[in-house]
């Protein structure tokens, strides 16, 4: 019975095409698919492992990060901004948070940048940048981005985050404090229905602020173009989940008598580690939501991407090189990897893997930073079709089985040699240019992606 219900549920959720559904049903089905894919991703373990790594990096970089970020606020006359910000983040730890805040504030106040010297300042900057870079690496992994920001962009953009971030936090705190102490607001709080309305607004404001913060993070941190609506979707998911988790964790911390009994004075550290892990896990999961909302084709029942056969890899490689050579000959804009994947209706992971093999064989060159474009590295007359296929078929020689001197190994080796020779005879000296010219006959290529204009 349960098996039948599960099969009917999976059929109703995964079989229909989203384009054929009405808007309310499409949103509902997408939400269910998103939940199942997120659960599968968490069970896979990669996101949780990255969250654990961020916890370790946070412990090493927290004091330098806070010292560098909030020392910049002294120029704006804000000297006591660190304590309320830490209190807001560590509030789920309850009364034990005060002890951690005092320790962290003491460490930060003892960091005197002017006395560190050149090497000390470099180490301070490195520890800060390493944390932000690890966050970027986690977001790039989720967004399937292989190239991180260049060194120059990291320095300028990370520094802007360190300057602007604390200012925005302090400005939001000042606005909240001003509204709370305003006489008119205080009077309205005693008058119904304004009192109830203000109470509800006060409960909702943290969700809104955290959602805005996560939205900015998901739109800025991955080294690729993130559409605003997916960023908002992931930001709202992470903001609501983080605020809700903080309330739940505060309840857990206030009743963690067993933890205090077992770990004694180490209980504070244990709770801090758990909360840091939960926070980073929520951030990475929200980033994954943003990615899946922008790439709904990856909301599949089975793990994505599907397994690709050898013949399919060869076909994708020839199609890719044909399209790249076509745009090169026609003087069109170079192909972007993402658009190439959409045009071929192939999984981005498969396209990236084949691109890596062709780049390693000096057949392609990648250009650009945030948007990777592809160009032929050689004259397309010199690029032979058989060489392209050999590049895709080749692997690590160390992975090949060691041959034995017996009849079976000799026969298999002879047959494979004959098949390779037959392939060479079939394609002969056919070049990529000849393949492109042949594709231009009878109307040329179909224009399915106007961003690259593949058709003549």
PAMISE-228032 format. One record per residue (C-alpha): residue in three letters; x, y, z. Coordinates in steps of 0.5 Angstrom, whole numbers. Example, Ala and Ser with C-alpha at 12.3 -4.5 7.8 and 13.67 -1.06 7.14 Angstrom:
BEGIN
<pt code="ALA" x="25" y="-9" z="16"/>
<pt code="SER" x="27" y="-2" z="14"/>
END
This chain:
BEGIN
<pt code="UNK" x="0" y="0" z="0"/>
<pt code="UNK" x="5" y="5" z="2"/>
<pt code="UNK" x="9" y="3" z="-4"/>
<pt code="UNK" x="3" y="5" z="-9"/>
<pt code="UNK" x="2" y="11" z="-5"/>
<pt code="UNK" x="10" y="13" z="-6"/>
<pt code="UNK" x="9" y="11" z="-14"/>
<pt code="UNK" x="3" y="15" z="-15"/>
<pt code="UNK" x="6" y="21" z="-11"/>
<pt code="UNK" x="13" y="21" z="-15"/>
<pt code="UNK" x="9" y="20" z="-22"/>
<pt code="UNK" x="5" y="26" z="-20"/>
<pt code="UNK" x="11" y="30" z="-18"/>
<pt code="UNK" x="16" y="28" z="-23"/>
<pt code="UNK" x="13" y="26" z="-29"/>
<pt code="UNK" x="9" y="32" z="-32"/>
<pt code="UNK" x="12" y="38" z="-35"/>
<pt code="UNK" x="12" y="45" z="-31"/>
<pt code="UNK" x="11" y="49" z="-38"/>
<pt code="UNK" x="4" y="45" z="-38"/>
<pt code="UNK" x="2" y="47" z="-31"/>
<pt code="UNK" x="-2" y="52" z="-29"/>
<pt code="UNK" x="2" y="58" z="-25"/>
<pt code="UNK" x="-1" y="55" z="-18"/>
<pt code="UNK" x="0" y="48" z="-19"/>
<pt code="UNK" x="7" y="50" z="-22"/>
<pt code="UNK" x="10" y="53" z="-16"/>
<pt code="UNK" x="7" y="48" z="-12"/>
<pt code="UNK" x="10" y="42" z="-16"/>
<pt code="UNK" x="17" y="46" z="-16"/>
<pt code="UNK" x="17" y="47" z="-9"/>
<pt code="UNK" x="16" y="40" z="-7"/>
<pt code="UNK" x="21" y="38" z="-12"/>
<pt code="UNK" x="26" y="43" z="-9"/>
<pt code="UNK" x="25" y="40" z="-2"/>
<pt code="UNK" x="27" y="33" z="-5"/>
<pt code="UNK" x="33" y="35" z="-9"/>
<pt code="UNK" x="35" y="39" z="-3"/>
<pt code="UNK" x="34" y="33" z="2"/>
<pt code="UNK" x="38" y="29" z="-3"/>
<pt code="UNK" x="44" y="34" z="-3"/>
<pt code="UNK" x="44" y="34" z="4"/>
<pt code="UNK" x="45" y="27" z="5"/>
<pt code="UNK" x="50" y="27" z="-1"/>
<pt code="UNK" x="55" y="30" z="4"/>
<pt code="UNK" x="58" y="35" z="0"/>
<pt code="UNK" x="54" y="41" z="3"/>
<pt code="UNK" x="55" y="39" z="10"/>
<pt code="UNK" x="63" y="38" z="9"/>
<pt code="UNK" x="63" y="45" z="7"/>
<pt code="UNK" x="59" y="48" z="12"/>
<pt code="UNK" x="64" y="44" z="17"/>
<pt code="UNK" x="70" y="47" z="14"/>
<pt code="UNK" x="67" y="54" z="14"/>
<pt code="UNK" x="66" y="53" z="22"/>
<pt code="UNK" x="74" y="51" z="22"/>
<pt code="UNK" x="76" y="57" z="18"/>
<pt code="UNK" x="71" y="62" z="22"/>
<pt code="UNK" x="74" y="60" z="29"/>
<pt code="UNK" x="81" y="62" z="26"/>
<pt code="UNK" x="79" y="68" z="22"/>
<pt code="UNK" x="73" y="71" z="27"/>
<pt code="UNK" x="78" y="76" z="31"/>
<pt code="UNK" x="82" y="79" z="25"/>
<pt code="UNK" x="75" y="80" z="21"/>
<pt code="UNK" x="72" y="83" z="26"/>
<pt code="UNK" x="78" y="87" z="28"/>
<pt code="UNK" x="79" y="90" z="21"/>
<pt code="UNK" x="72" y="91" z="19"/>
<pt code="UNK" x="70" y="95" z="25"/>
<pt code="UNK" x="76" y="99" z="26"/>
<pt code="UNK" x="74" y="102" z="19"/>
<pt code="UNK" x="68" y="105" z="23"/>
<pt code="UNK" x="72" y="109" z="28"/>
<pt code="UNK" x="73" y="114" z="22"/>
<pt code="UNK" x="65" y="115" z="22"/>
<pt code="UNK" x="65" y="116" z="30"/>
<pt code="UNK" x="62" y="109" z="31"/>
<pt code="UNK" x="66" y="106" z="37"/>
<pt code="UNK" x="61" y="101" z="40"/>
<pt code="UNK" x="58" y="98" z="34"/>
<pt code="UNK" x="61" y="91" z="35"/>
<pt code="UNK" x="58" y="89" z="41"/>
<pt code="UNK" x="51" y="90" z="39"/>
<pt code="UNK" x="52" y="86" z="32"/>
<pt code="UNK" x="55" y="80" z="36"/>
<pt code="UNK" x="50" y="80" z="41"/>
<pt code="UNK" x="45" y="80" z="35"/>
<pt code="UNK" x="48" y="74" z="32"/>
<pt code="UNK" x="50" y="70" z="38"/>
<pt code="UNK" x="43" y="71" z="41"/>
<pt code="UNK" x="41" y="64" z="40"/>
<pt code="UNK" x="46" y="62" z="45"/>
<pt code="UNK" x="42" y="65" z="51"/>
<pt code="UNK" x="45" y="68" z="57"/>
<pt code="UNK" x="52" y="64" z="55"/>
<pt code="UNK" x="53" y="69" z="49"/>
<pt code="UNK" x="55" y="75" z="54"/>
<pt code="UNK" x="61" y="71" z="56"/>
<pt code="UNK" x="63" y="69" z="49"/>
<pt code="UNK" x="62" y="77" z="47"/>
<pt code="UNK" x="66" y="79" z="52"/>
<pt code="UNK" x="72" y="75" z="50"/>
<pt code="UNK" x="71" y="76" z="43"/>
<pt code="UNK" x="71" y="84" z="44"/>
<pt code="UNK" x="77" y="83" z="49"/>
<pt code="UNK" x="81" y="80" z="43"/>
<pt code="UNK" x="79" y="85" z="38"/>
<pt code="UNK" x="81" y="91" z="42"/>
<pt code="UNK" x="87" y="88" z="43"/>
<pt code="UNK" x="89" y="87" z="36"/>
<pt code="UNK" x="93" y="94" z="34"/>
<pt code="UNK" x="94" y="94" z="27"/>
<pt code="UNK" x="99" y="99" z="28"/>
<pt code="UNK" x="104" y="95" z="32"/>
<pt code="UNK" x="103" y="89" z="28"/>
<pt code="UNK" x="109" y="91" z="23"/>
<pt code="UNK" x="108" y="89" z="15"/>
<pt code="UNK" x="108" y="81" z="16"/>
<pt code="UNK" x="103" y="82" z="21"/>
<pt code="UNK" x="99" y="86" z="17"/>
<pt code="UNK" x="99" y="81" z="11"/>
<pt code="UNK" x="98" y="75" z="16"/>
<pt code="UNK" x="92" y="79" z="18"/>
<pt code="UNK" x="89" y="81" z="11"/>
<pt code="UNK" x="90" y="73" z="9"/>
<pt code="UNK" x="86" y="70" z="15"/>
<pt code="UNK" x="81" y="75" z="13"/>
<pt code="UNK" x="81" y="74" z="6"/>
<pt code="UNK" x="81" y="66" z="7"/>
<pt code="UNK" x="75" y="66" z="10"/>
<pt code="UNK" x="71" y="70" z="5"/>
<pt code="UNK" x="75" y="66" z="-1"/>
<pt code="UNK" x="72" y="60" z="3"/>
<pt code="UNK" x="65" y="63" z="2"/>
<pt code="UNK" x="66" y="64" z="-5"/>
<pt code="UNK" x="69" y="57" z="-6"/>
<pt code="UNK" x="63" y="54" z="-3"/>
<pt code="UNK" x="58" y="59" z="-7"/>
<pt code="UNK" x="62" y="57" z="-14"/>
<pt code="UNK" x="62" y="50" z="-12"/>
<pt code="UNK" x="54" y="50" z="-12"/>
<pt code="UNK" x="53" y="55" z="-18"/>
<pt code="UNK" x="58" y="50" z="-22"/>
<pt code="UNK" x="63" y="56" z="-23"/>
<pt code="UNK" x="70" y="53" z="-24"/>
<pt code="UNK" x="74" y="60" z="-24"/>
<pt code="UNK" x="74" y="64" z="-18"/>
<pt code="UNK" x="75" y="71" z="-18"/>
<pt code="UNK" x="82" y="74" z="-20"/>
<pt code="UNK" x="87" y="76" z="-15"/>
<pt code="UNK" x="85" y="84" z="-16"/>
<pt code="UNK" x="78" y="83" z="-16"/>
<pt code="UNK" x="78" y="79" z="-10"/>
<pt code="UNK" x="82" y="85" z="-6"/>
<pt code="UNK" x="78" y="90" z="-9"/>
<pt code="UNK" x="71" y="87" z="-8"/>
<pt code="UNK" x="73" y="83" z="-1"/>
<pt code="UNK" x="75" y="90" z="2"/>
<pt code="UNK" x="69" y="93" z="-1"/>
<pt code="UNK" x="65" y="88" z="3"/>
<pt code="UNK" x="69" y="89" z="9"/>
<pt code="UNK" x="67" y="97" z="9"/>
<pt code="UNK" x="60" y="97" z="7"/>
<pt code="UNK" x="58" y="91" z="11"/>
<pt code="UNK" x="59" y="94" z="18"/>
<pt code="UNK" x="56" y="101" z="16"/>
<pt code="UNK" x="50" y="98" z="13"/>
<pt code="UNK" x="49" y="93" z="20"/>
<pt code="UNK" x="50" y="99" z="24"/>
<pt code="UNK" x="45" y="104" z="20"/>
<pt code="UNK" x="40" y="98" z="21"/>
<pt code="UNK" x="41" y="98" z="28"/>
<pt code="UNK" x="41" y="105" z="29"/>
<pt code="UNK" x="34" y="106" z="25"/>
<pt code="UNK" x="31" y="100" z="29"/>
<pt code="UNK" x="34" y="104" z="36"/>
<pt code="UNK" x="31" y="110" z="33"/>
<pt code="UNK" x="24" y="108" z="32"/>
<pt code="UNK" x="24" y="104" z="38"/>
<pt code="UNK" x="26" y="110" z="42"/>
<pt code="UNK" x="21" y="115" z="38"/>
<pt code="UNK" x="16" y="118" z="42"/>
<pt code="UNK" x="10" y="117" z="37"/>
<pt code="UNK" x="12" y="110" z="36"/>
<pt code="UNK" x="12" y="109" z="44"/>
<pt code="UNK" x="5" y="112" z="44"/>
<pt code="UNK" x="2" y="108" z="38"/>
<pt code="UNK" x="4" y="102" z="42"/>
<pt code="UNK" x="-1" y="103" z="47"/>
<pt code="UNK" x="-6" y="104" z="43"/>
<pt code="UNK" x="-10" y="99" z="39"/>
<pt code="UNK" x="-10" y="96" z="34"/>
<pt code="UNK" x="-3" y="100" z="33"/>
<pt code="UNK" x="0" y="96" z="39"/>
<pt code="UNK" x="-2" y="89" z="36"/>
<pt code="UNK" x="1" y="92" z="29"/>
<pt code="UNK" x="7" y="95" z="31"/>
<pt code="UNK" x="8" y="88" z="35"/>
<pt code="UNK" x="7" y="84" z="29"/>
<pt code="UNK" x="12" y="89" z="25"/>
<pt code="UNK" x="17" y="88" z="30"/>
<pt code="UNK" x="17" y="80" z="29"/>
<pt code="UNK" x="17" y="81" z="22"/>
<pt code="UNK" x="23" y="86" z="21"/>
<pt code="UNK" x="28" y="81" z="23"/>
<pt code="UNK" x="26" y="76" z="18"/>
<pt code="UNK" x="26" y="82" z="12"/>
<pt code="UNK" x="33" y="84" z="14"/>
<pt code="UNK" x="36" y="77" z="14"/>
<pt code="UNK" x="33" y="76" z="8"/>
<pt code="UNK" x="35" y="82" z="5"/>
<pt code="UNK" x="42" y="80" z="7"/>
<pt code="UNK" x="42" y="73" z="4"/>
<pt code="UNK" x="40" y="76" z="-2"/>
<pt code="UNK" x="45" y="81" z="-3"/>
<pt code="UNK" x="50" y="75" z="-1"/>
<pt code="UNK" x="47" y="70" z="-6"/>
<pt code="UNK" x="47" y="75" z="-12"/>
<pt code="UNK" x="54" y="78" z="-10"/>
<pt code="UNK" x="59" y="72" z="-8"/>
<pt code="UNK" x="58" y="67" z="-14"/>
<pt code="UNK" x="63" y="69" z="-19"/>
<pt code="UNK" x="58" y="68" z="-24"/>
<pt code="UNK" x="51" y="72" z="-26"/>
<pt code="UNK" x="46" y="71" z="-21"/>
<pt code="UNK" x="39" y="73" z="-23"/>
<pt code="UNK" x="35" y="77" z="-18"/>
<pt code="UNK" x="29" y="73" z="-17"/>
<pt code="UNK" x="33" y="67" z="-16"/>
<pt code="UNK" x="37" y="71" z="-11"/>
<pt code="UNK" x="31" y="73" z="-8"/>
<pt code="UNK" x="28" y="66" z="-7"/>
<pt code="UNK" x="34" y="64" z="-4"/>
<pt code="UNK" x="35" y="70" z="1"/>
<pt code="UNK" x="28" y="69" z="3"/>
<pt code="UNK" x="29" y="62" z="4"/>
<pt code="UNK" x="35" y="63" z="8"/>
<pt code="UNK" x="33" y="69" z="12"/>
<pt code="UNK" x="27" y="66" z="14"/>
<pt code="UNK" x="30" y="59" z="16"/>
<pt code="UNK" x="36" y="63" z="20"/>
<pt code="UNK" x="31" y="67" z="24"/>
<pt code="UNK" x="27" y="61" z="26"/>
<pt code="UNK" x="33" y="57" z="27"/>
<pt code="UNK" x="36" y="62" z="32"/>
<pt code="UNK" x="29" y="62" z="36"/>
<pt code="UNK" x="29" y="54" z="36"/>
<pt code="UNK" x="37" y="54" z="38"/>
<pt code="UNK" x="35" y="59" z="43"/>
<pt code="UNK" x="30" y="55" z="46"/>
<pt code="UNK" x="35" y="49" z="46"/>
<pt code="UNK" x="41" y="53" z="49"/>
<pt code="UNK" x="36" y="55" z="55"/>
<pt code="UNK" x="35" y="48" z="56"/>
<pt code="UNK" x="41" y="44" z="55"/>
<pt code="UNK" x="42" y="42" z="62"/>
<pt code="UNK" x="45" y="35" z="59"/>
<pt code="UNK" x="51" y="39" z="55"/>
<pt code="UNK" x="53" y="43" z="61"/>
<pt code="UNK" x="53" y="37" z="66"/>
<pt code="UNK" x="57" y="33" z="61"/>
<pt code="UNK" x="62" y="39" z="58"/>
<pt code="UNK" x="62" y="43" z="64"/>
<pt code="UNK" x="66" y="50" z="62"/>
<pt code="UNK" x="67" y="47" z="55"/>
<pt code="UNK" x="59" y="47" z="54"/>
<pt code="UNK" x="59" y="54" z="51"/>
<pt code="UNK" x="65" y="53" z="46"/>
<pt code="UNK" x="60" y="46" z="44"/>
<pt code="UNK" x="54" y="51" z="43"/>
<pt code="UNK" x="58" y="56" z="39"/>
<pt code="UNK" x="61" y="51" z="34"/>
<pt code="UNK" x="54" y="48" z="33"/>
<pt code="UNK" x="51" y="55" z="32"/>
<pt code="UNK" x="56" y="56" z="27"/>
<pt code="UNK" x="55" y="50" z="23"/>
<pt code="UNK" x="48" y="51" z="23"/>
<pt code="UNK" x="49" y="58" z="20"/>
<pt code="UNK" x="54" y="56" z="15"/>
<pt code="UNK" x="49" y="50" z="13"/>
<pt code="UNK" x="43" y="55" z="12"/>
<pt code="UNK" x="47" y="60" z="8"/>
<pt code="UNK" x="50" y="54" z="3"/>
<pt code="UNK" x="43" y="51" z="3"/>
<pt code="UNK" x="40" y="58" z="1"/>
<pt code="UNK" x="45" y="59" z="-4"/>
<pt code="UNK" x="43" y="52" z="-7"/>
<pt code="UNK" x="36" y="54" z="-7"/>
<pt code="UNK" x="38" y="60" z="-11"/>
<pt code="UNK" x="42" y="56" z="-16"/>
<pt code="UNK" x="36" y="51" z="-17"/>
<pt code="UNK" x="31" y="57" z="-18"/>
<pt code="UNK" x="35" y="59" z="-24"/>
<pt code="UNK" x="37" y="52" z="-27"/>
<pt code="UNK" x="30" y="49" z="-26"/>
<pt code="UNK" x="33" y="43" z="-31"/>
<pt code="UNK" x="37" y="40" z="-25"/>
<pt code="UNK" x="30" y="39" z="-21"/>
<pt code="UNK" x="31" y="32" z="-23"/>
<pt code="UNK" x="28" y="26" z="-19"/>
<pt code="UNK" x="35" y="22" z="-20"/>
<pt code="UNK" x="42" y="25" z="-19"/>
<pt code="UNK" x="44" y="30" z="-24"/>
<pt code="UNK" x="47" y="30" z="-28"/>
<pt code="UNK" x="46" y="23" z="-31"/>
<pt code="UNK" x="51" y="18" z="-33"/>
<pt code="UNK" x="54" y="20" z="-40"/>
<pt code="UNK" x="56" y="14" z="-45"/>
<pt code="UNK" x="62" y="14" z="-49"/>
<pt code="UNK" x="59" y="15" z="-56"/>
<pt code="UNK" x="55" y="21" z="-53"/>
<pt code="UNK" x="61" y="25" z="-51"/>
<pt code="UNK" x="64" y="24" z="-58"/>
<pt code="UNK" x="58" y="27" z="-61"/>
<pt code="UNK" x="57" y="33" z="-56"/>
<pt code="UNK" x="65" y="34" z="-57"/>
<pt code="UNK" x="64" y="35" z="-65"/>
<pt code="UNK" x="58" y="39" z="-64"/>
<pt code="UNK" x="61" y="44" z="-59"/>
<pt code="UNK" x="67" y="44" z="-64"/>
<pt code="UNK" x="63" y="45" z="-70"/>
<pt code="UNK" x="59" y="51" z="-66"/>
<pt code="UNK" x="65" y="54" z="-64"/>
<pt code="UNK" x="68" y="54" z="-71"/>
<pt code="UNK" x="62" y="56" z="-74"/>
<pt code="UNK" x="62" y="63" z="-70"/>
<pt code="UNK" x="69" y="64" z="-71"/>
<pt code="UNK" x="69" y="63" z="-78"/>
<pt code="UNK" x="62" y="68" z="-79"/>
<pt code="UNK" x="65" y="73" z="-74"/>
<pt code="UNK" x="60" y="72" z="-69"/>
<pt code="UNK" x="61" y="73" z="-61"/>
<pt code="UNK" x="64" y="67" z="-58"/>
<pt code="UNK" x="60" y="62" z="-55"/>
<pt code="UNK" x="59" y="62" z="-47"/>
<pt code="UNK" x="59" y="55" z="-44"/>
<pt code="UNK" x="52" y="56" z="-41"/>
<pt code="UNK" x="49" y="58" z="-47"/>
<pt code="UNK" x="53" y="52" z="-51"/>
<pt code="UNK" x="50" y="48" z="-46"/>
<pt code="UNK" x="43" y="50" z="-47"/>
<pt code="UNK" x="43" y="50" z="-54"/>
<pt code="UNK" x="46" y="43" z="-54"/>
<pt code="UNK" x="41" y="41" z="-49"/>
<pt code="UNK" x="47" y="38" z="-45"/>
<pt code="UNK" x="48" y="38" z="-38"/>
<pt code="UNK" x="53" y="43" z="-36"/>
<pt code="UNK" x="57" y="38" z="-32"/>
<pt code="UNK" x="58" y="34" z="-38"/>
<pt code="UNK" x="60" y="40" z="-43"/>
<pt code="UNK" x="65" y="43" z="-37"/>
<pt code="UNK" x="68" y="36" z="-37"/>
<pt code="UNK" x="69" y="36" z="-45"/>
<pt code="UNK" x="72" y="43" z="-45"/>
<pt code="UNK" x="77" y="41" z="-40"/>
<pt code="UNK" x="79" y="35" z="-44"/>
<pt code="UNK" x="80" y="40" z="-51"/>
<pt code="UNK" x="83" y="45" z="-47"/>
<pt code="UNK" x="88" y="40" z="-44"/>
<pt code="UNK" x="90" y="38" z="-51"/>
<pt code="UNK" x="91" y="45" z="-54"/>
<pt code="UNK" x="84" y="45" z="-58"/>
<pt code="UNK" x="80" y="50" z="-54"/>
<pt code="UNK" x="82" y="57" z="-50"/>
<pt code="UNK" x="78" y="60" z="-45"/>
<pt code="UNK" x="77" y="67" z="-44"/>
<pt code="UNK" x="74" y="72" z="-39"/>
<pt code="UNK" x="73" y="72" z="-32"/>
<pt code="UNK" x="66" y="72" z="-29"/>
<pt code="UNK" x="63" y="69" z="-36"/>
<pt code="UNK" x="67" y="64" z="-40"/>
<pt code="UNK" x="68" y="64" z="-47"/>
<pt code="UNK" x="71" y="59" z="-52"/>
<pt code="UNK" x="75" y="60" z="-58"/>
<pt code="UNK" x="79" y="55" z="-62"/>
<pt code="UNK" x="87" y="55" z="-60"/>
<pt code="UNK" x="89" y="53" z="-67"/>
<pt code="UNK" x="87" y="54" z="-74"/>
<pt code="UNK" x="81" y="50" z="-75"/>
<pt code="UNK" x="84" y="48" z="-82"/>
<pt code="UNK" x="89" y="44" z="-77"/>
<pt code="UNK" x="84" y="41" z="-72"/>
<pt code="UNK" x="82" y="34" z="-75"/>
<pt code="UNK" x="76" y="31" z="-73"/>
<pt code="UNK" x="79" y="25" z="-71"/>
<pt code="UNK" x="84" y="28" z="-66"/>
<pt code="UNK" x="78" y="31" z="-63"/>
<pt code="UNK" x="75" y="25" z="-62"/>
<pt code="UNK" x="81" y="22" z="-59"/>
<pt code="UNK" x="82" y="28" z="-54"/>
<pt code="UNK" x="75" y="26" z="-51"/>
<pt code="UNK" x="77" y="19" z="-51"/>
<pt code="UNK" x="83" y="19" z="-48"/>
<pt code="UNK" x="84" y="19" z="-40"/>
<pt code="UNK" x="90" y="18" z="-35"/>
<pt code="UNK" x="95" y="13" z="-38"/>
<pt code="UNK" x="96" y="11" z="-31"/>
<pt code="UNK" x="89" y="9" z="-30"/>
<pt code="UNK" x="89" y="4" z="-36"/>
<pt code="UNK" x="90" y="-4" z="-34"/>
<pt code="UNK" x="97" y="-7" z="-34"/>
<pt code="UNK" x="97" y="-11" z="-40"/>
<pt code="UNK" x="99" y="-19" z="-39"/>
<pt code="UNK" x="102" y="-23" z="-44"/>
<pt code="UNK" x="97" y="-28" z="-45"/>
<pt code="UNK" x="92" y="-30" z="-51"/>
<pt code="UNK" x="86" y="-26" z="-49"/>
<pt code="UNK" x="90" y="-19" z="-48"/>
<pt code="UNK" x="93" y="-20" z="-54"/>
<pt code="UNK" x="87" y="-21" z="-58"/>
<pt code="UNK" x="83" y="-15" z="-55"/>
<pt code="UNK" x="89" y="-11" z="-56"/>
<pt code="UNK" x="89" y="-13" z="-63"/>
<pt code="UNK" x="82" y="-12" z="-64"/>
<pt code="UNK" x="82" y="-5" z="-61"/>
<pt code="UNK" x="88" y="-3" z="-65"/>
<pt code="UNK" x="84" y="-5" z="-71"/>
<pt code="UNK" x="78" y="-1" z="-69"/>
<pt code="UNK" x="82" y="5" z="-68"/>
<pt code="UNK" x="85" y="4" z="-75"/>
<pt code="UNK" x="78" y="4" z="-78"/>
<pt code="UNK" x="76" y="10" z="-75"/>
<pt code="UNK" x="83" y="14" z="-78"/>
<pt code="UNK" x="81" y="11" z="-84"/>
<pt code="UNK" x="74" y="13" z="-84"/>
<pt code="UNK" x="75" y="20" z="-82"/>
<pt code="UNK" x="82" y="21" z="-86"/>
<pt code="UNK" x="84" y="28" z="-86"/>
<pt code="UNK" x="77" y="31" z="-85"/>
<pt code="UNK" x="78" y="38" z="-81"/>
<pt code="UNK" x="74" y="42" z="-77"/>
<pt code="UNK" x="73" y="47" z="-82"/>
<pt code="UNK" x="70" y="42" z="-87"/>
<pt code="UNK" x="65" y="40" z="-82"/>
<pt code="UNK" x="63" y="47" z="-81"/>
<pt code="UNK" x="63" y="48" z="-88"/>
<pt code="UNK" x="58" y="42" z="-89"/>
<pt code="UNK" x="54" y="44" z="-84"/>
<pt code="UNK" x="53" y="51" z="-87"/>
<pt code="UNK" x="49" y="48" z="-93"/>
<pt code="UNK" x="42" y="47" z="-94"/>
<pt code="UNK" x="40" y="53" z="-89"/>
<pt code="UNK" x="46" y="53" z="-84"/>
<pt code="UNK" x="45" y="52" z="-77"/>
<pt code="UNK" x="38" y="53" z="-73"/>
<pt code="UNK" x="38" y="59" z="-69"/>
<pt code="UNK" x="36" y="56" z="-62"/>
<pt code="UNK" x="40" y="61" z="-58"/>
<pt code="UNK" x="40" y="68" z="-60"/>
<pt code="UNK" x="45" y="70" z="-55"/>
<pt code="UNK" x="51" y="67" z="-60"/>
<pt code="UNK" x="47" y="68" z="-66"/>
<pt code="UNK" x="49" y="61" z="-69"/>
<pt code="UNK" x="45" y="61" z="-75"/>
<pt code="UNK" x="47" y="65" z="-82"/>
END
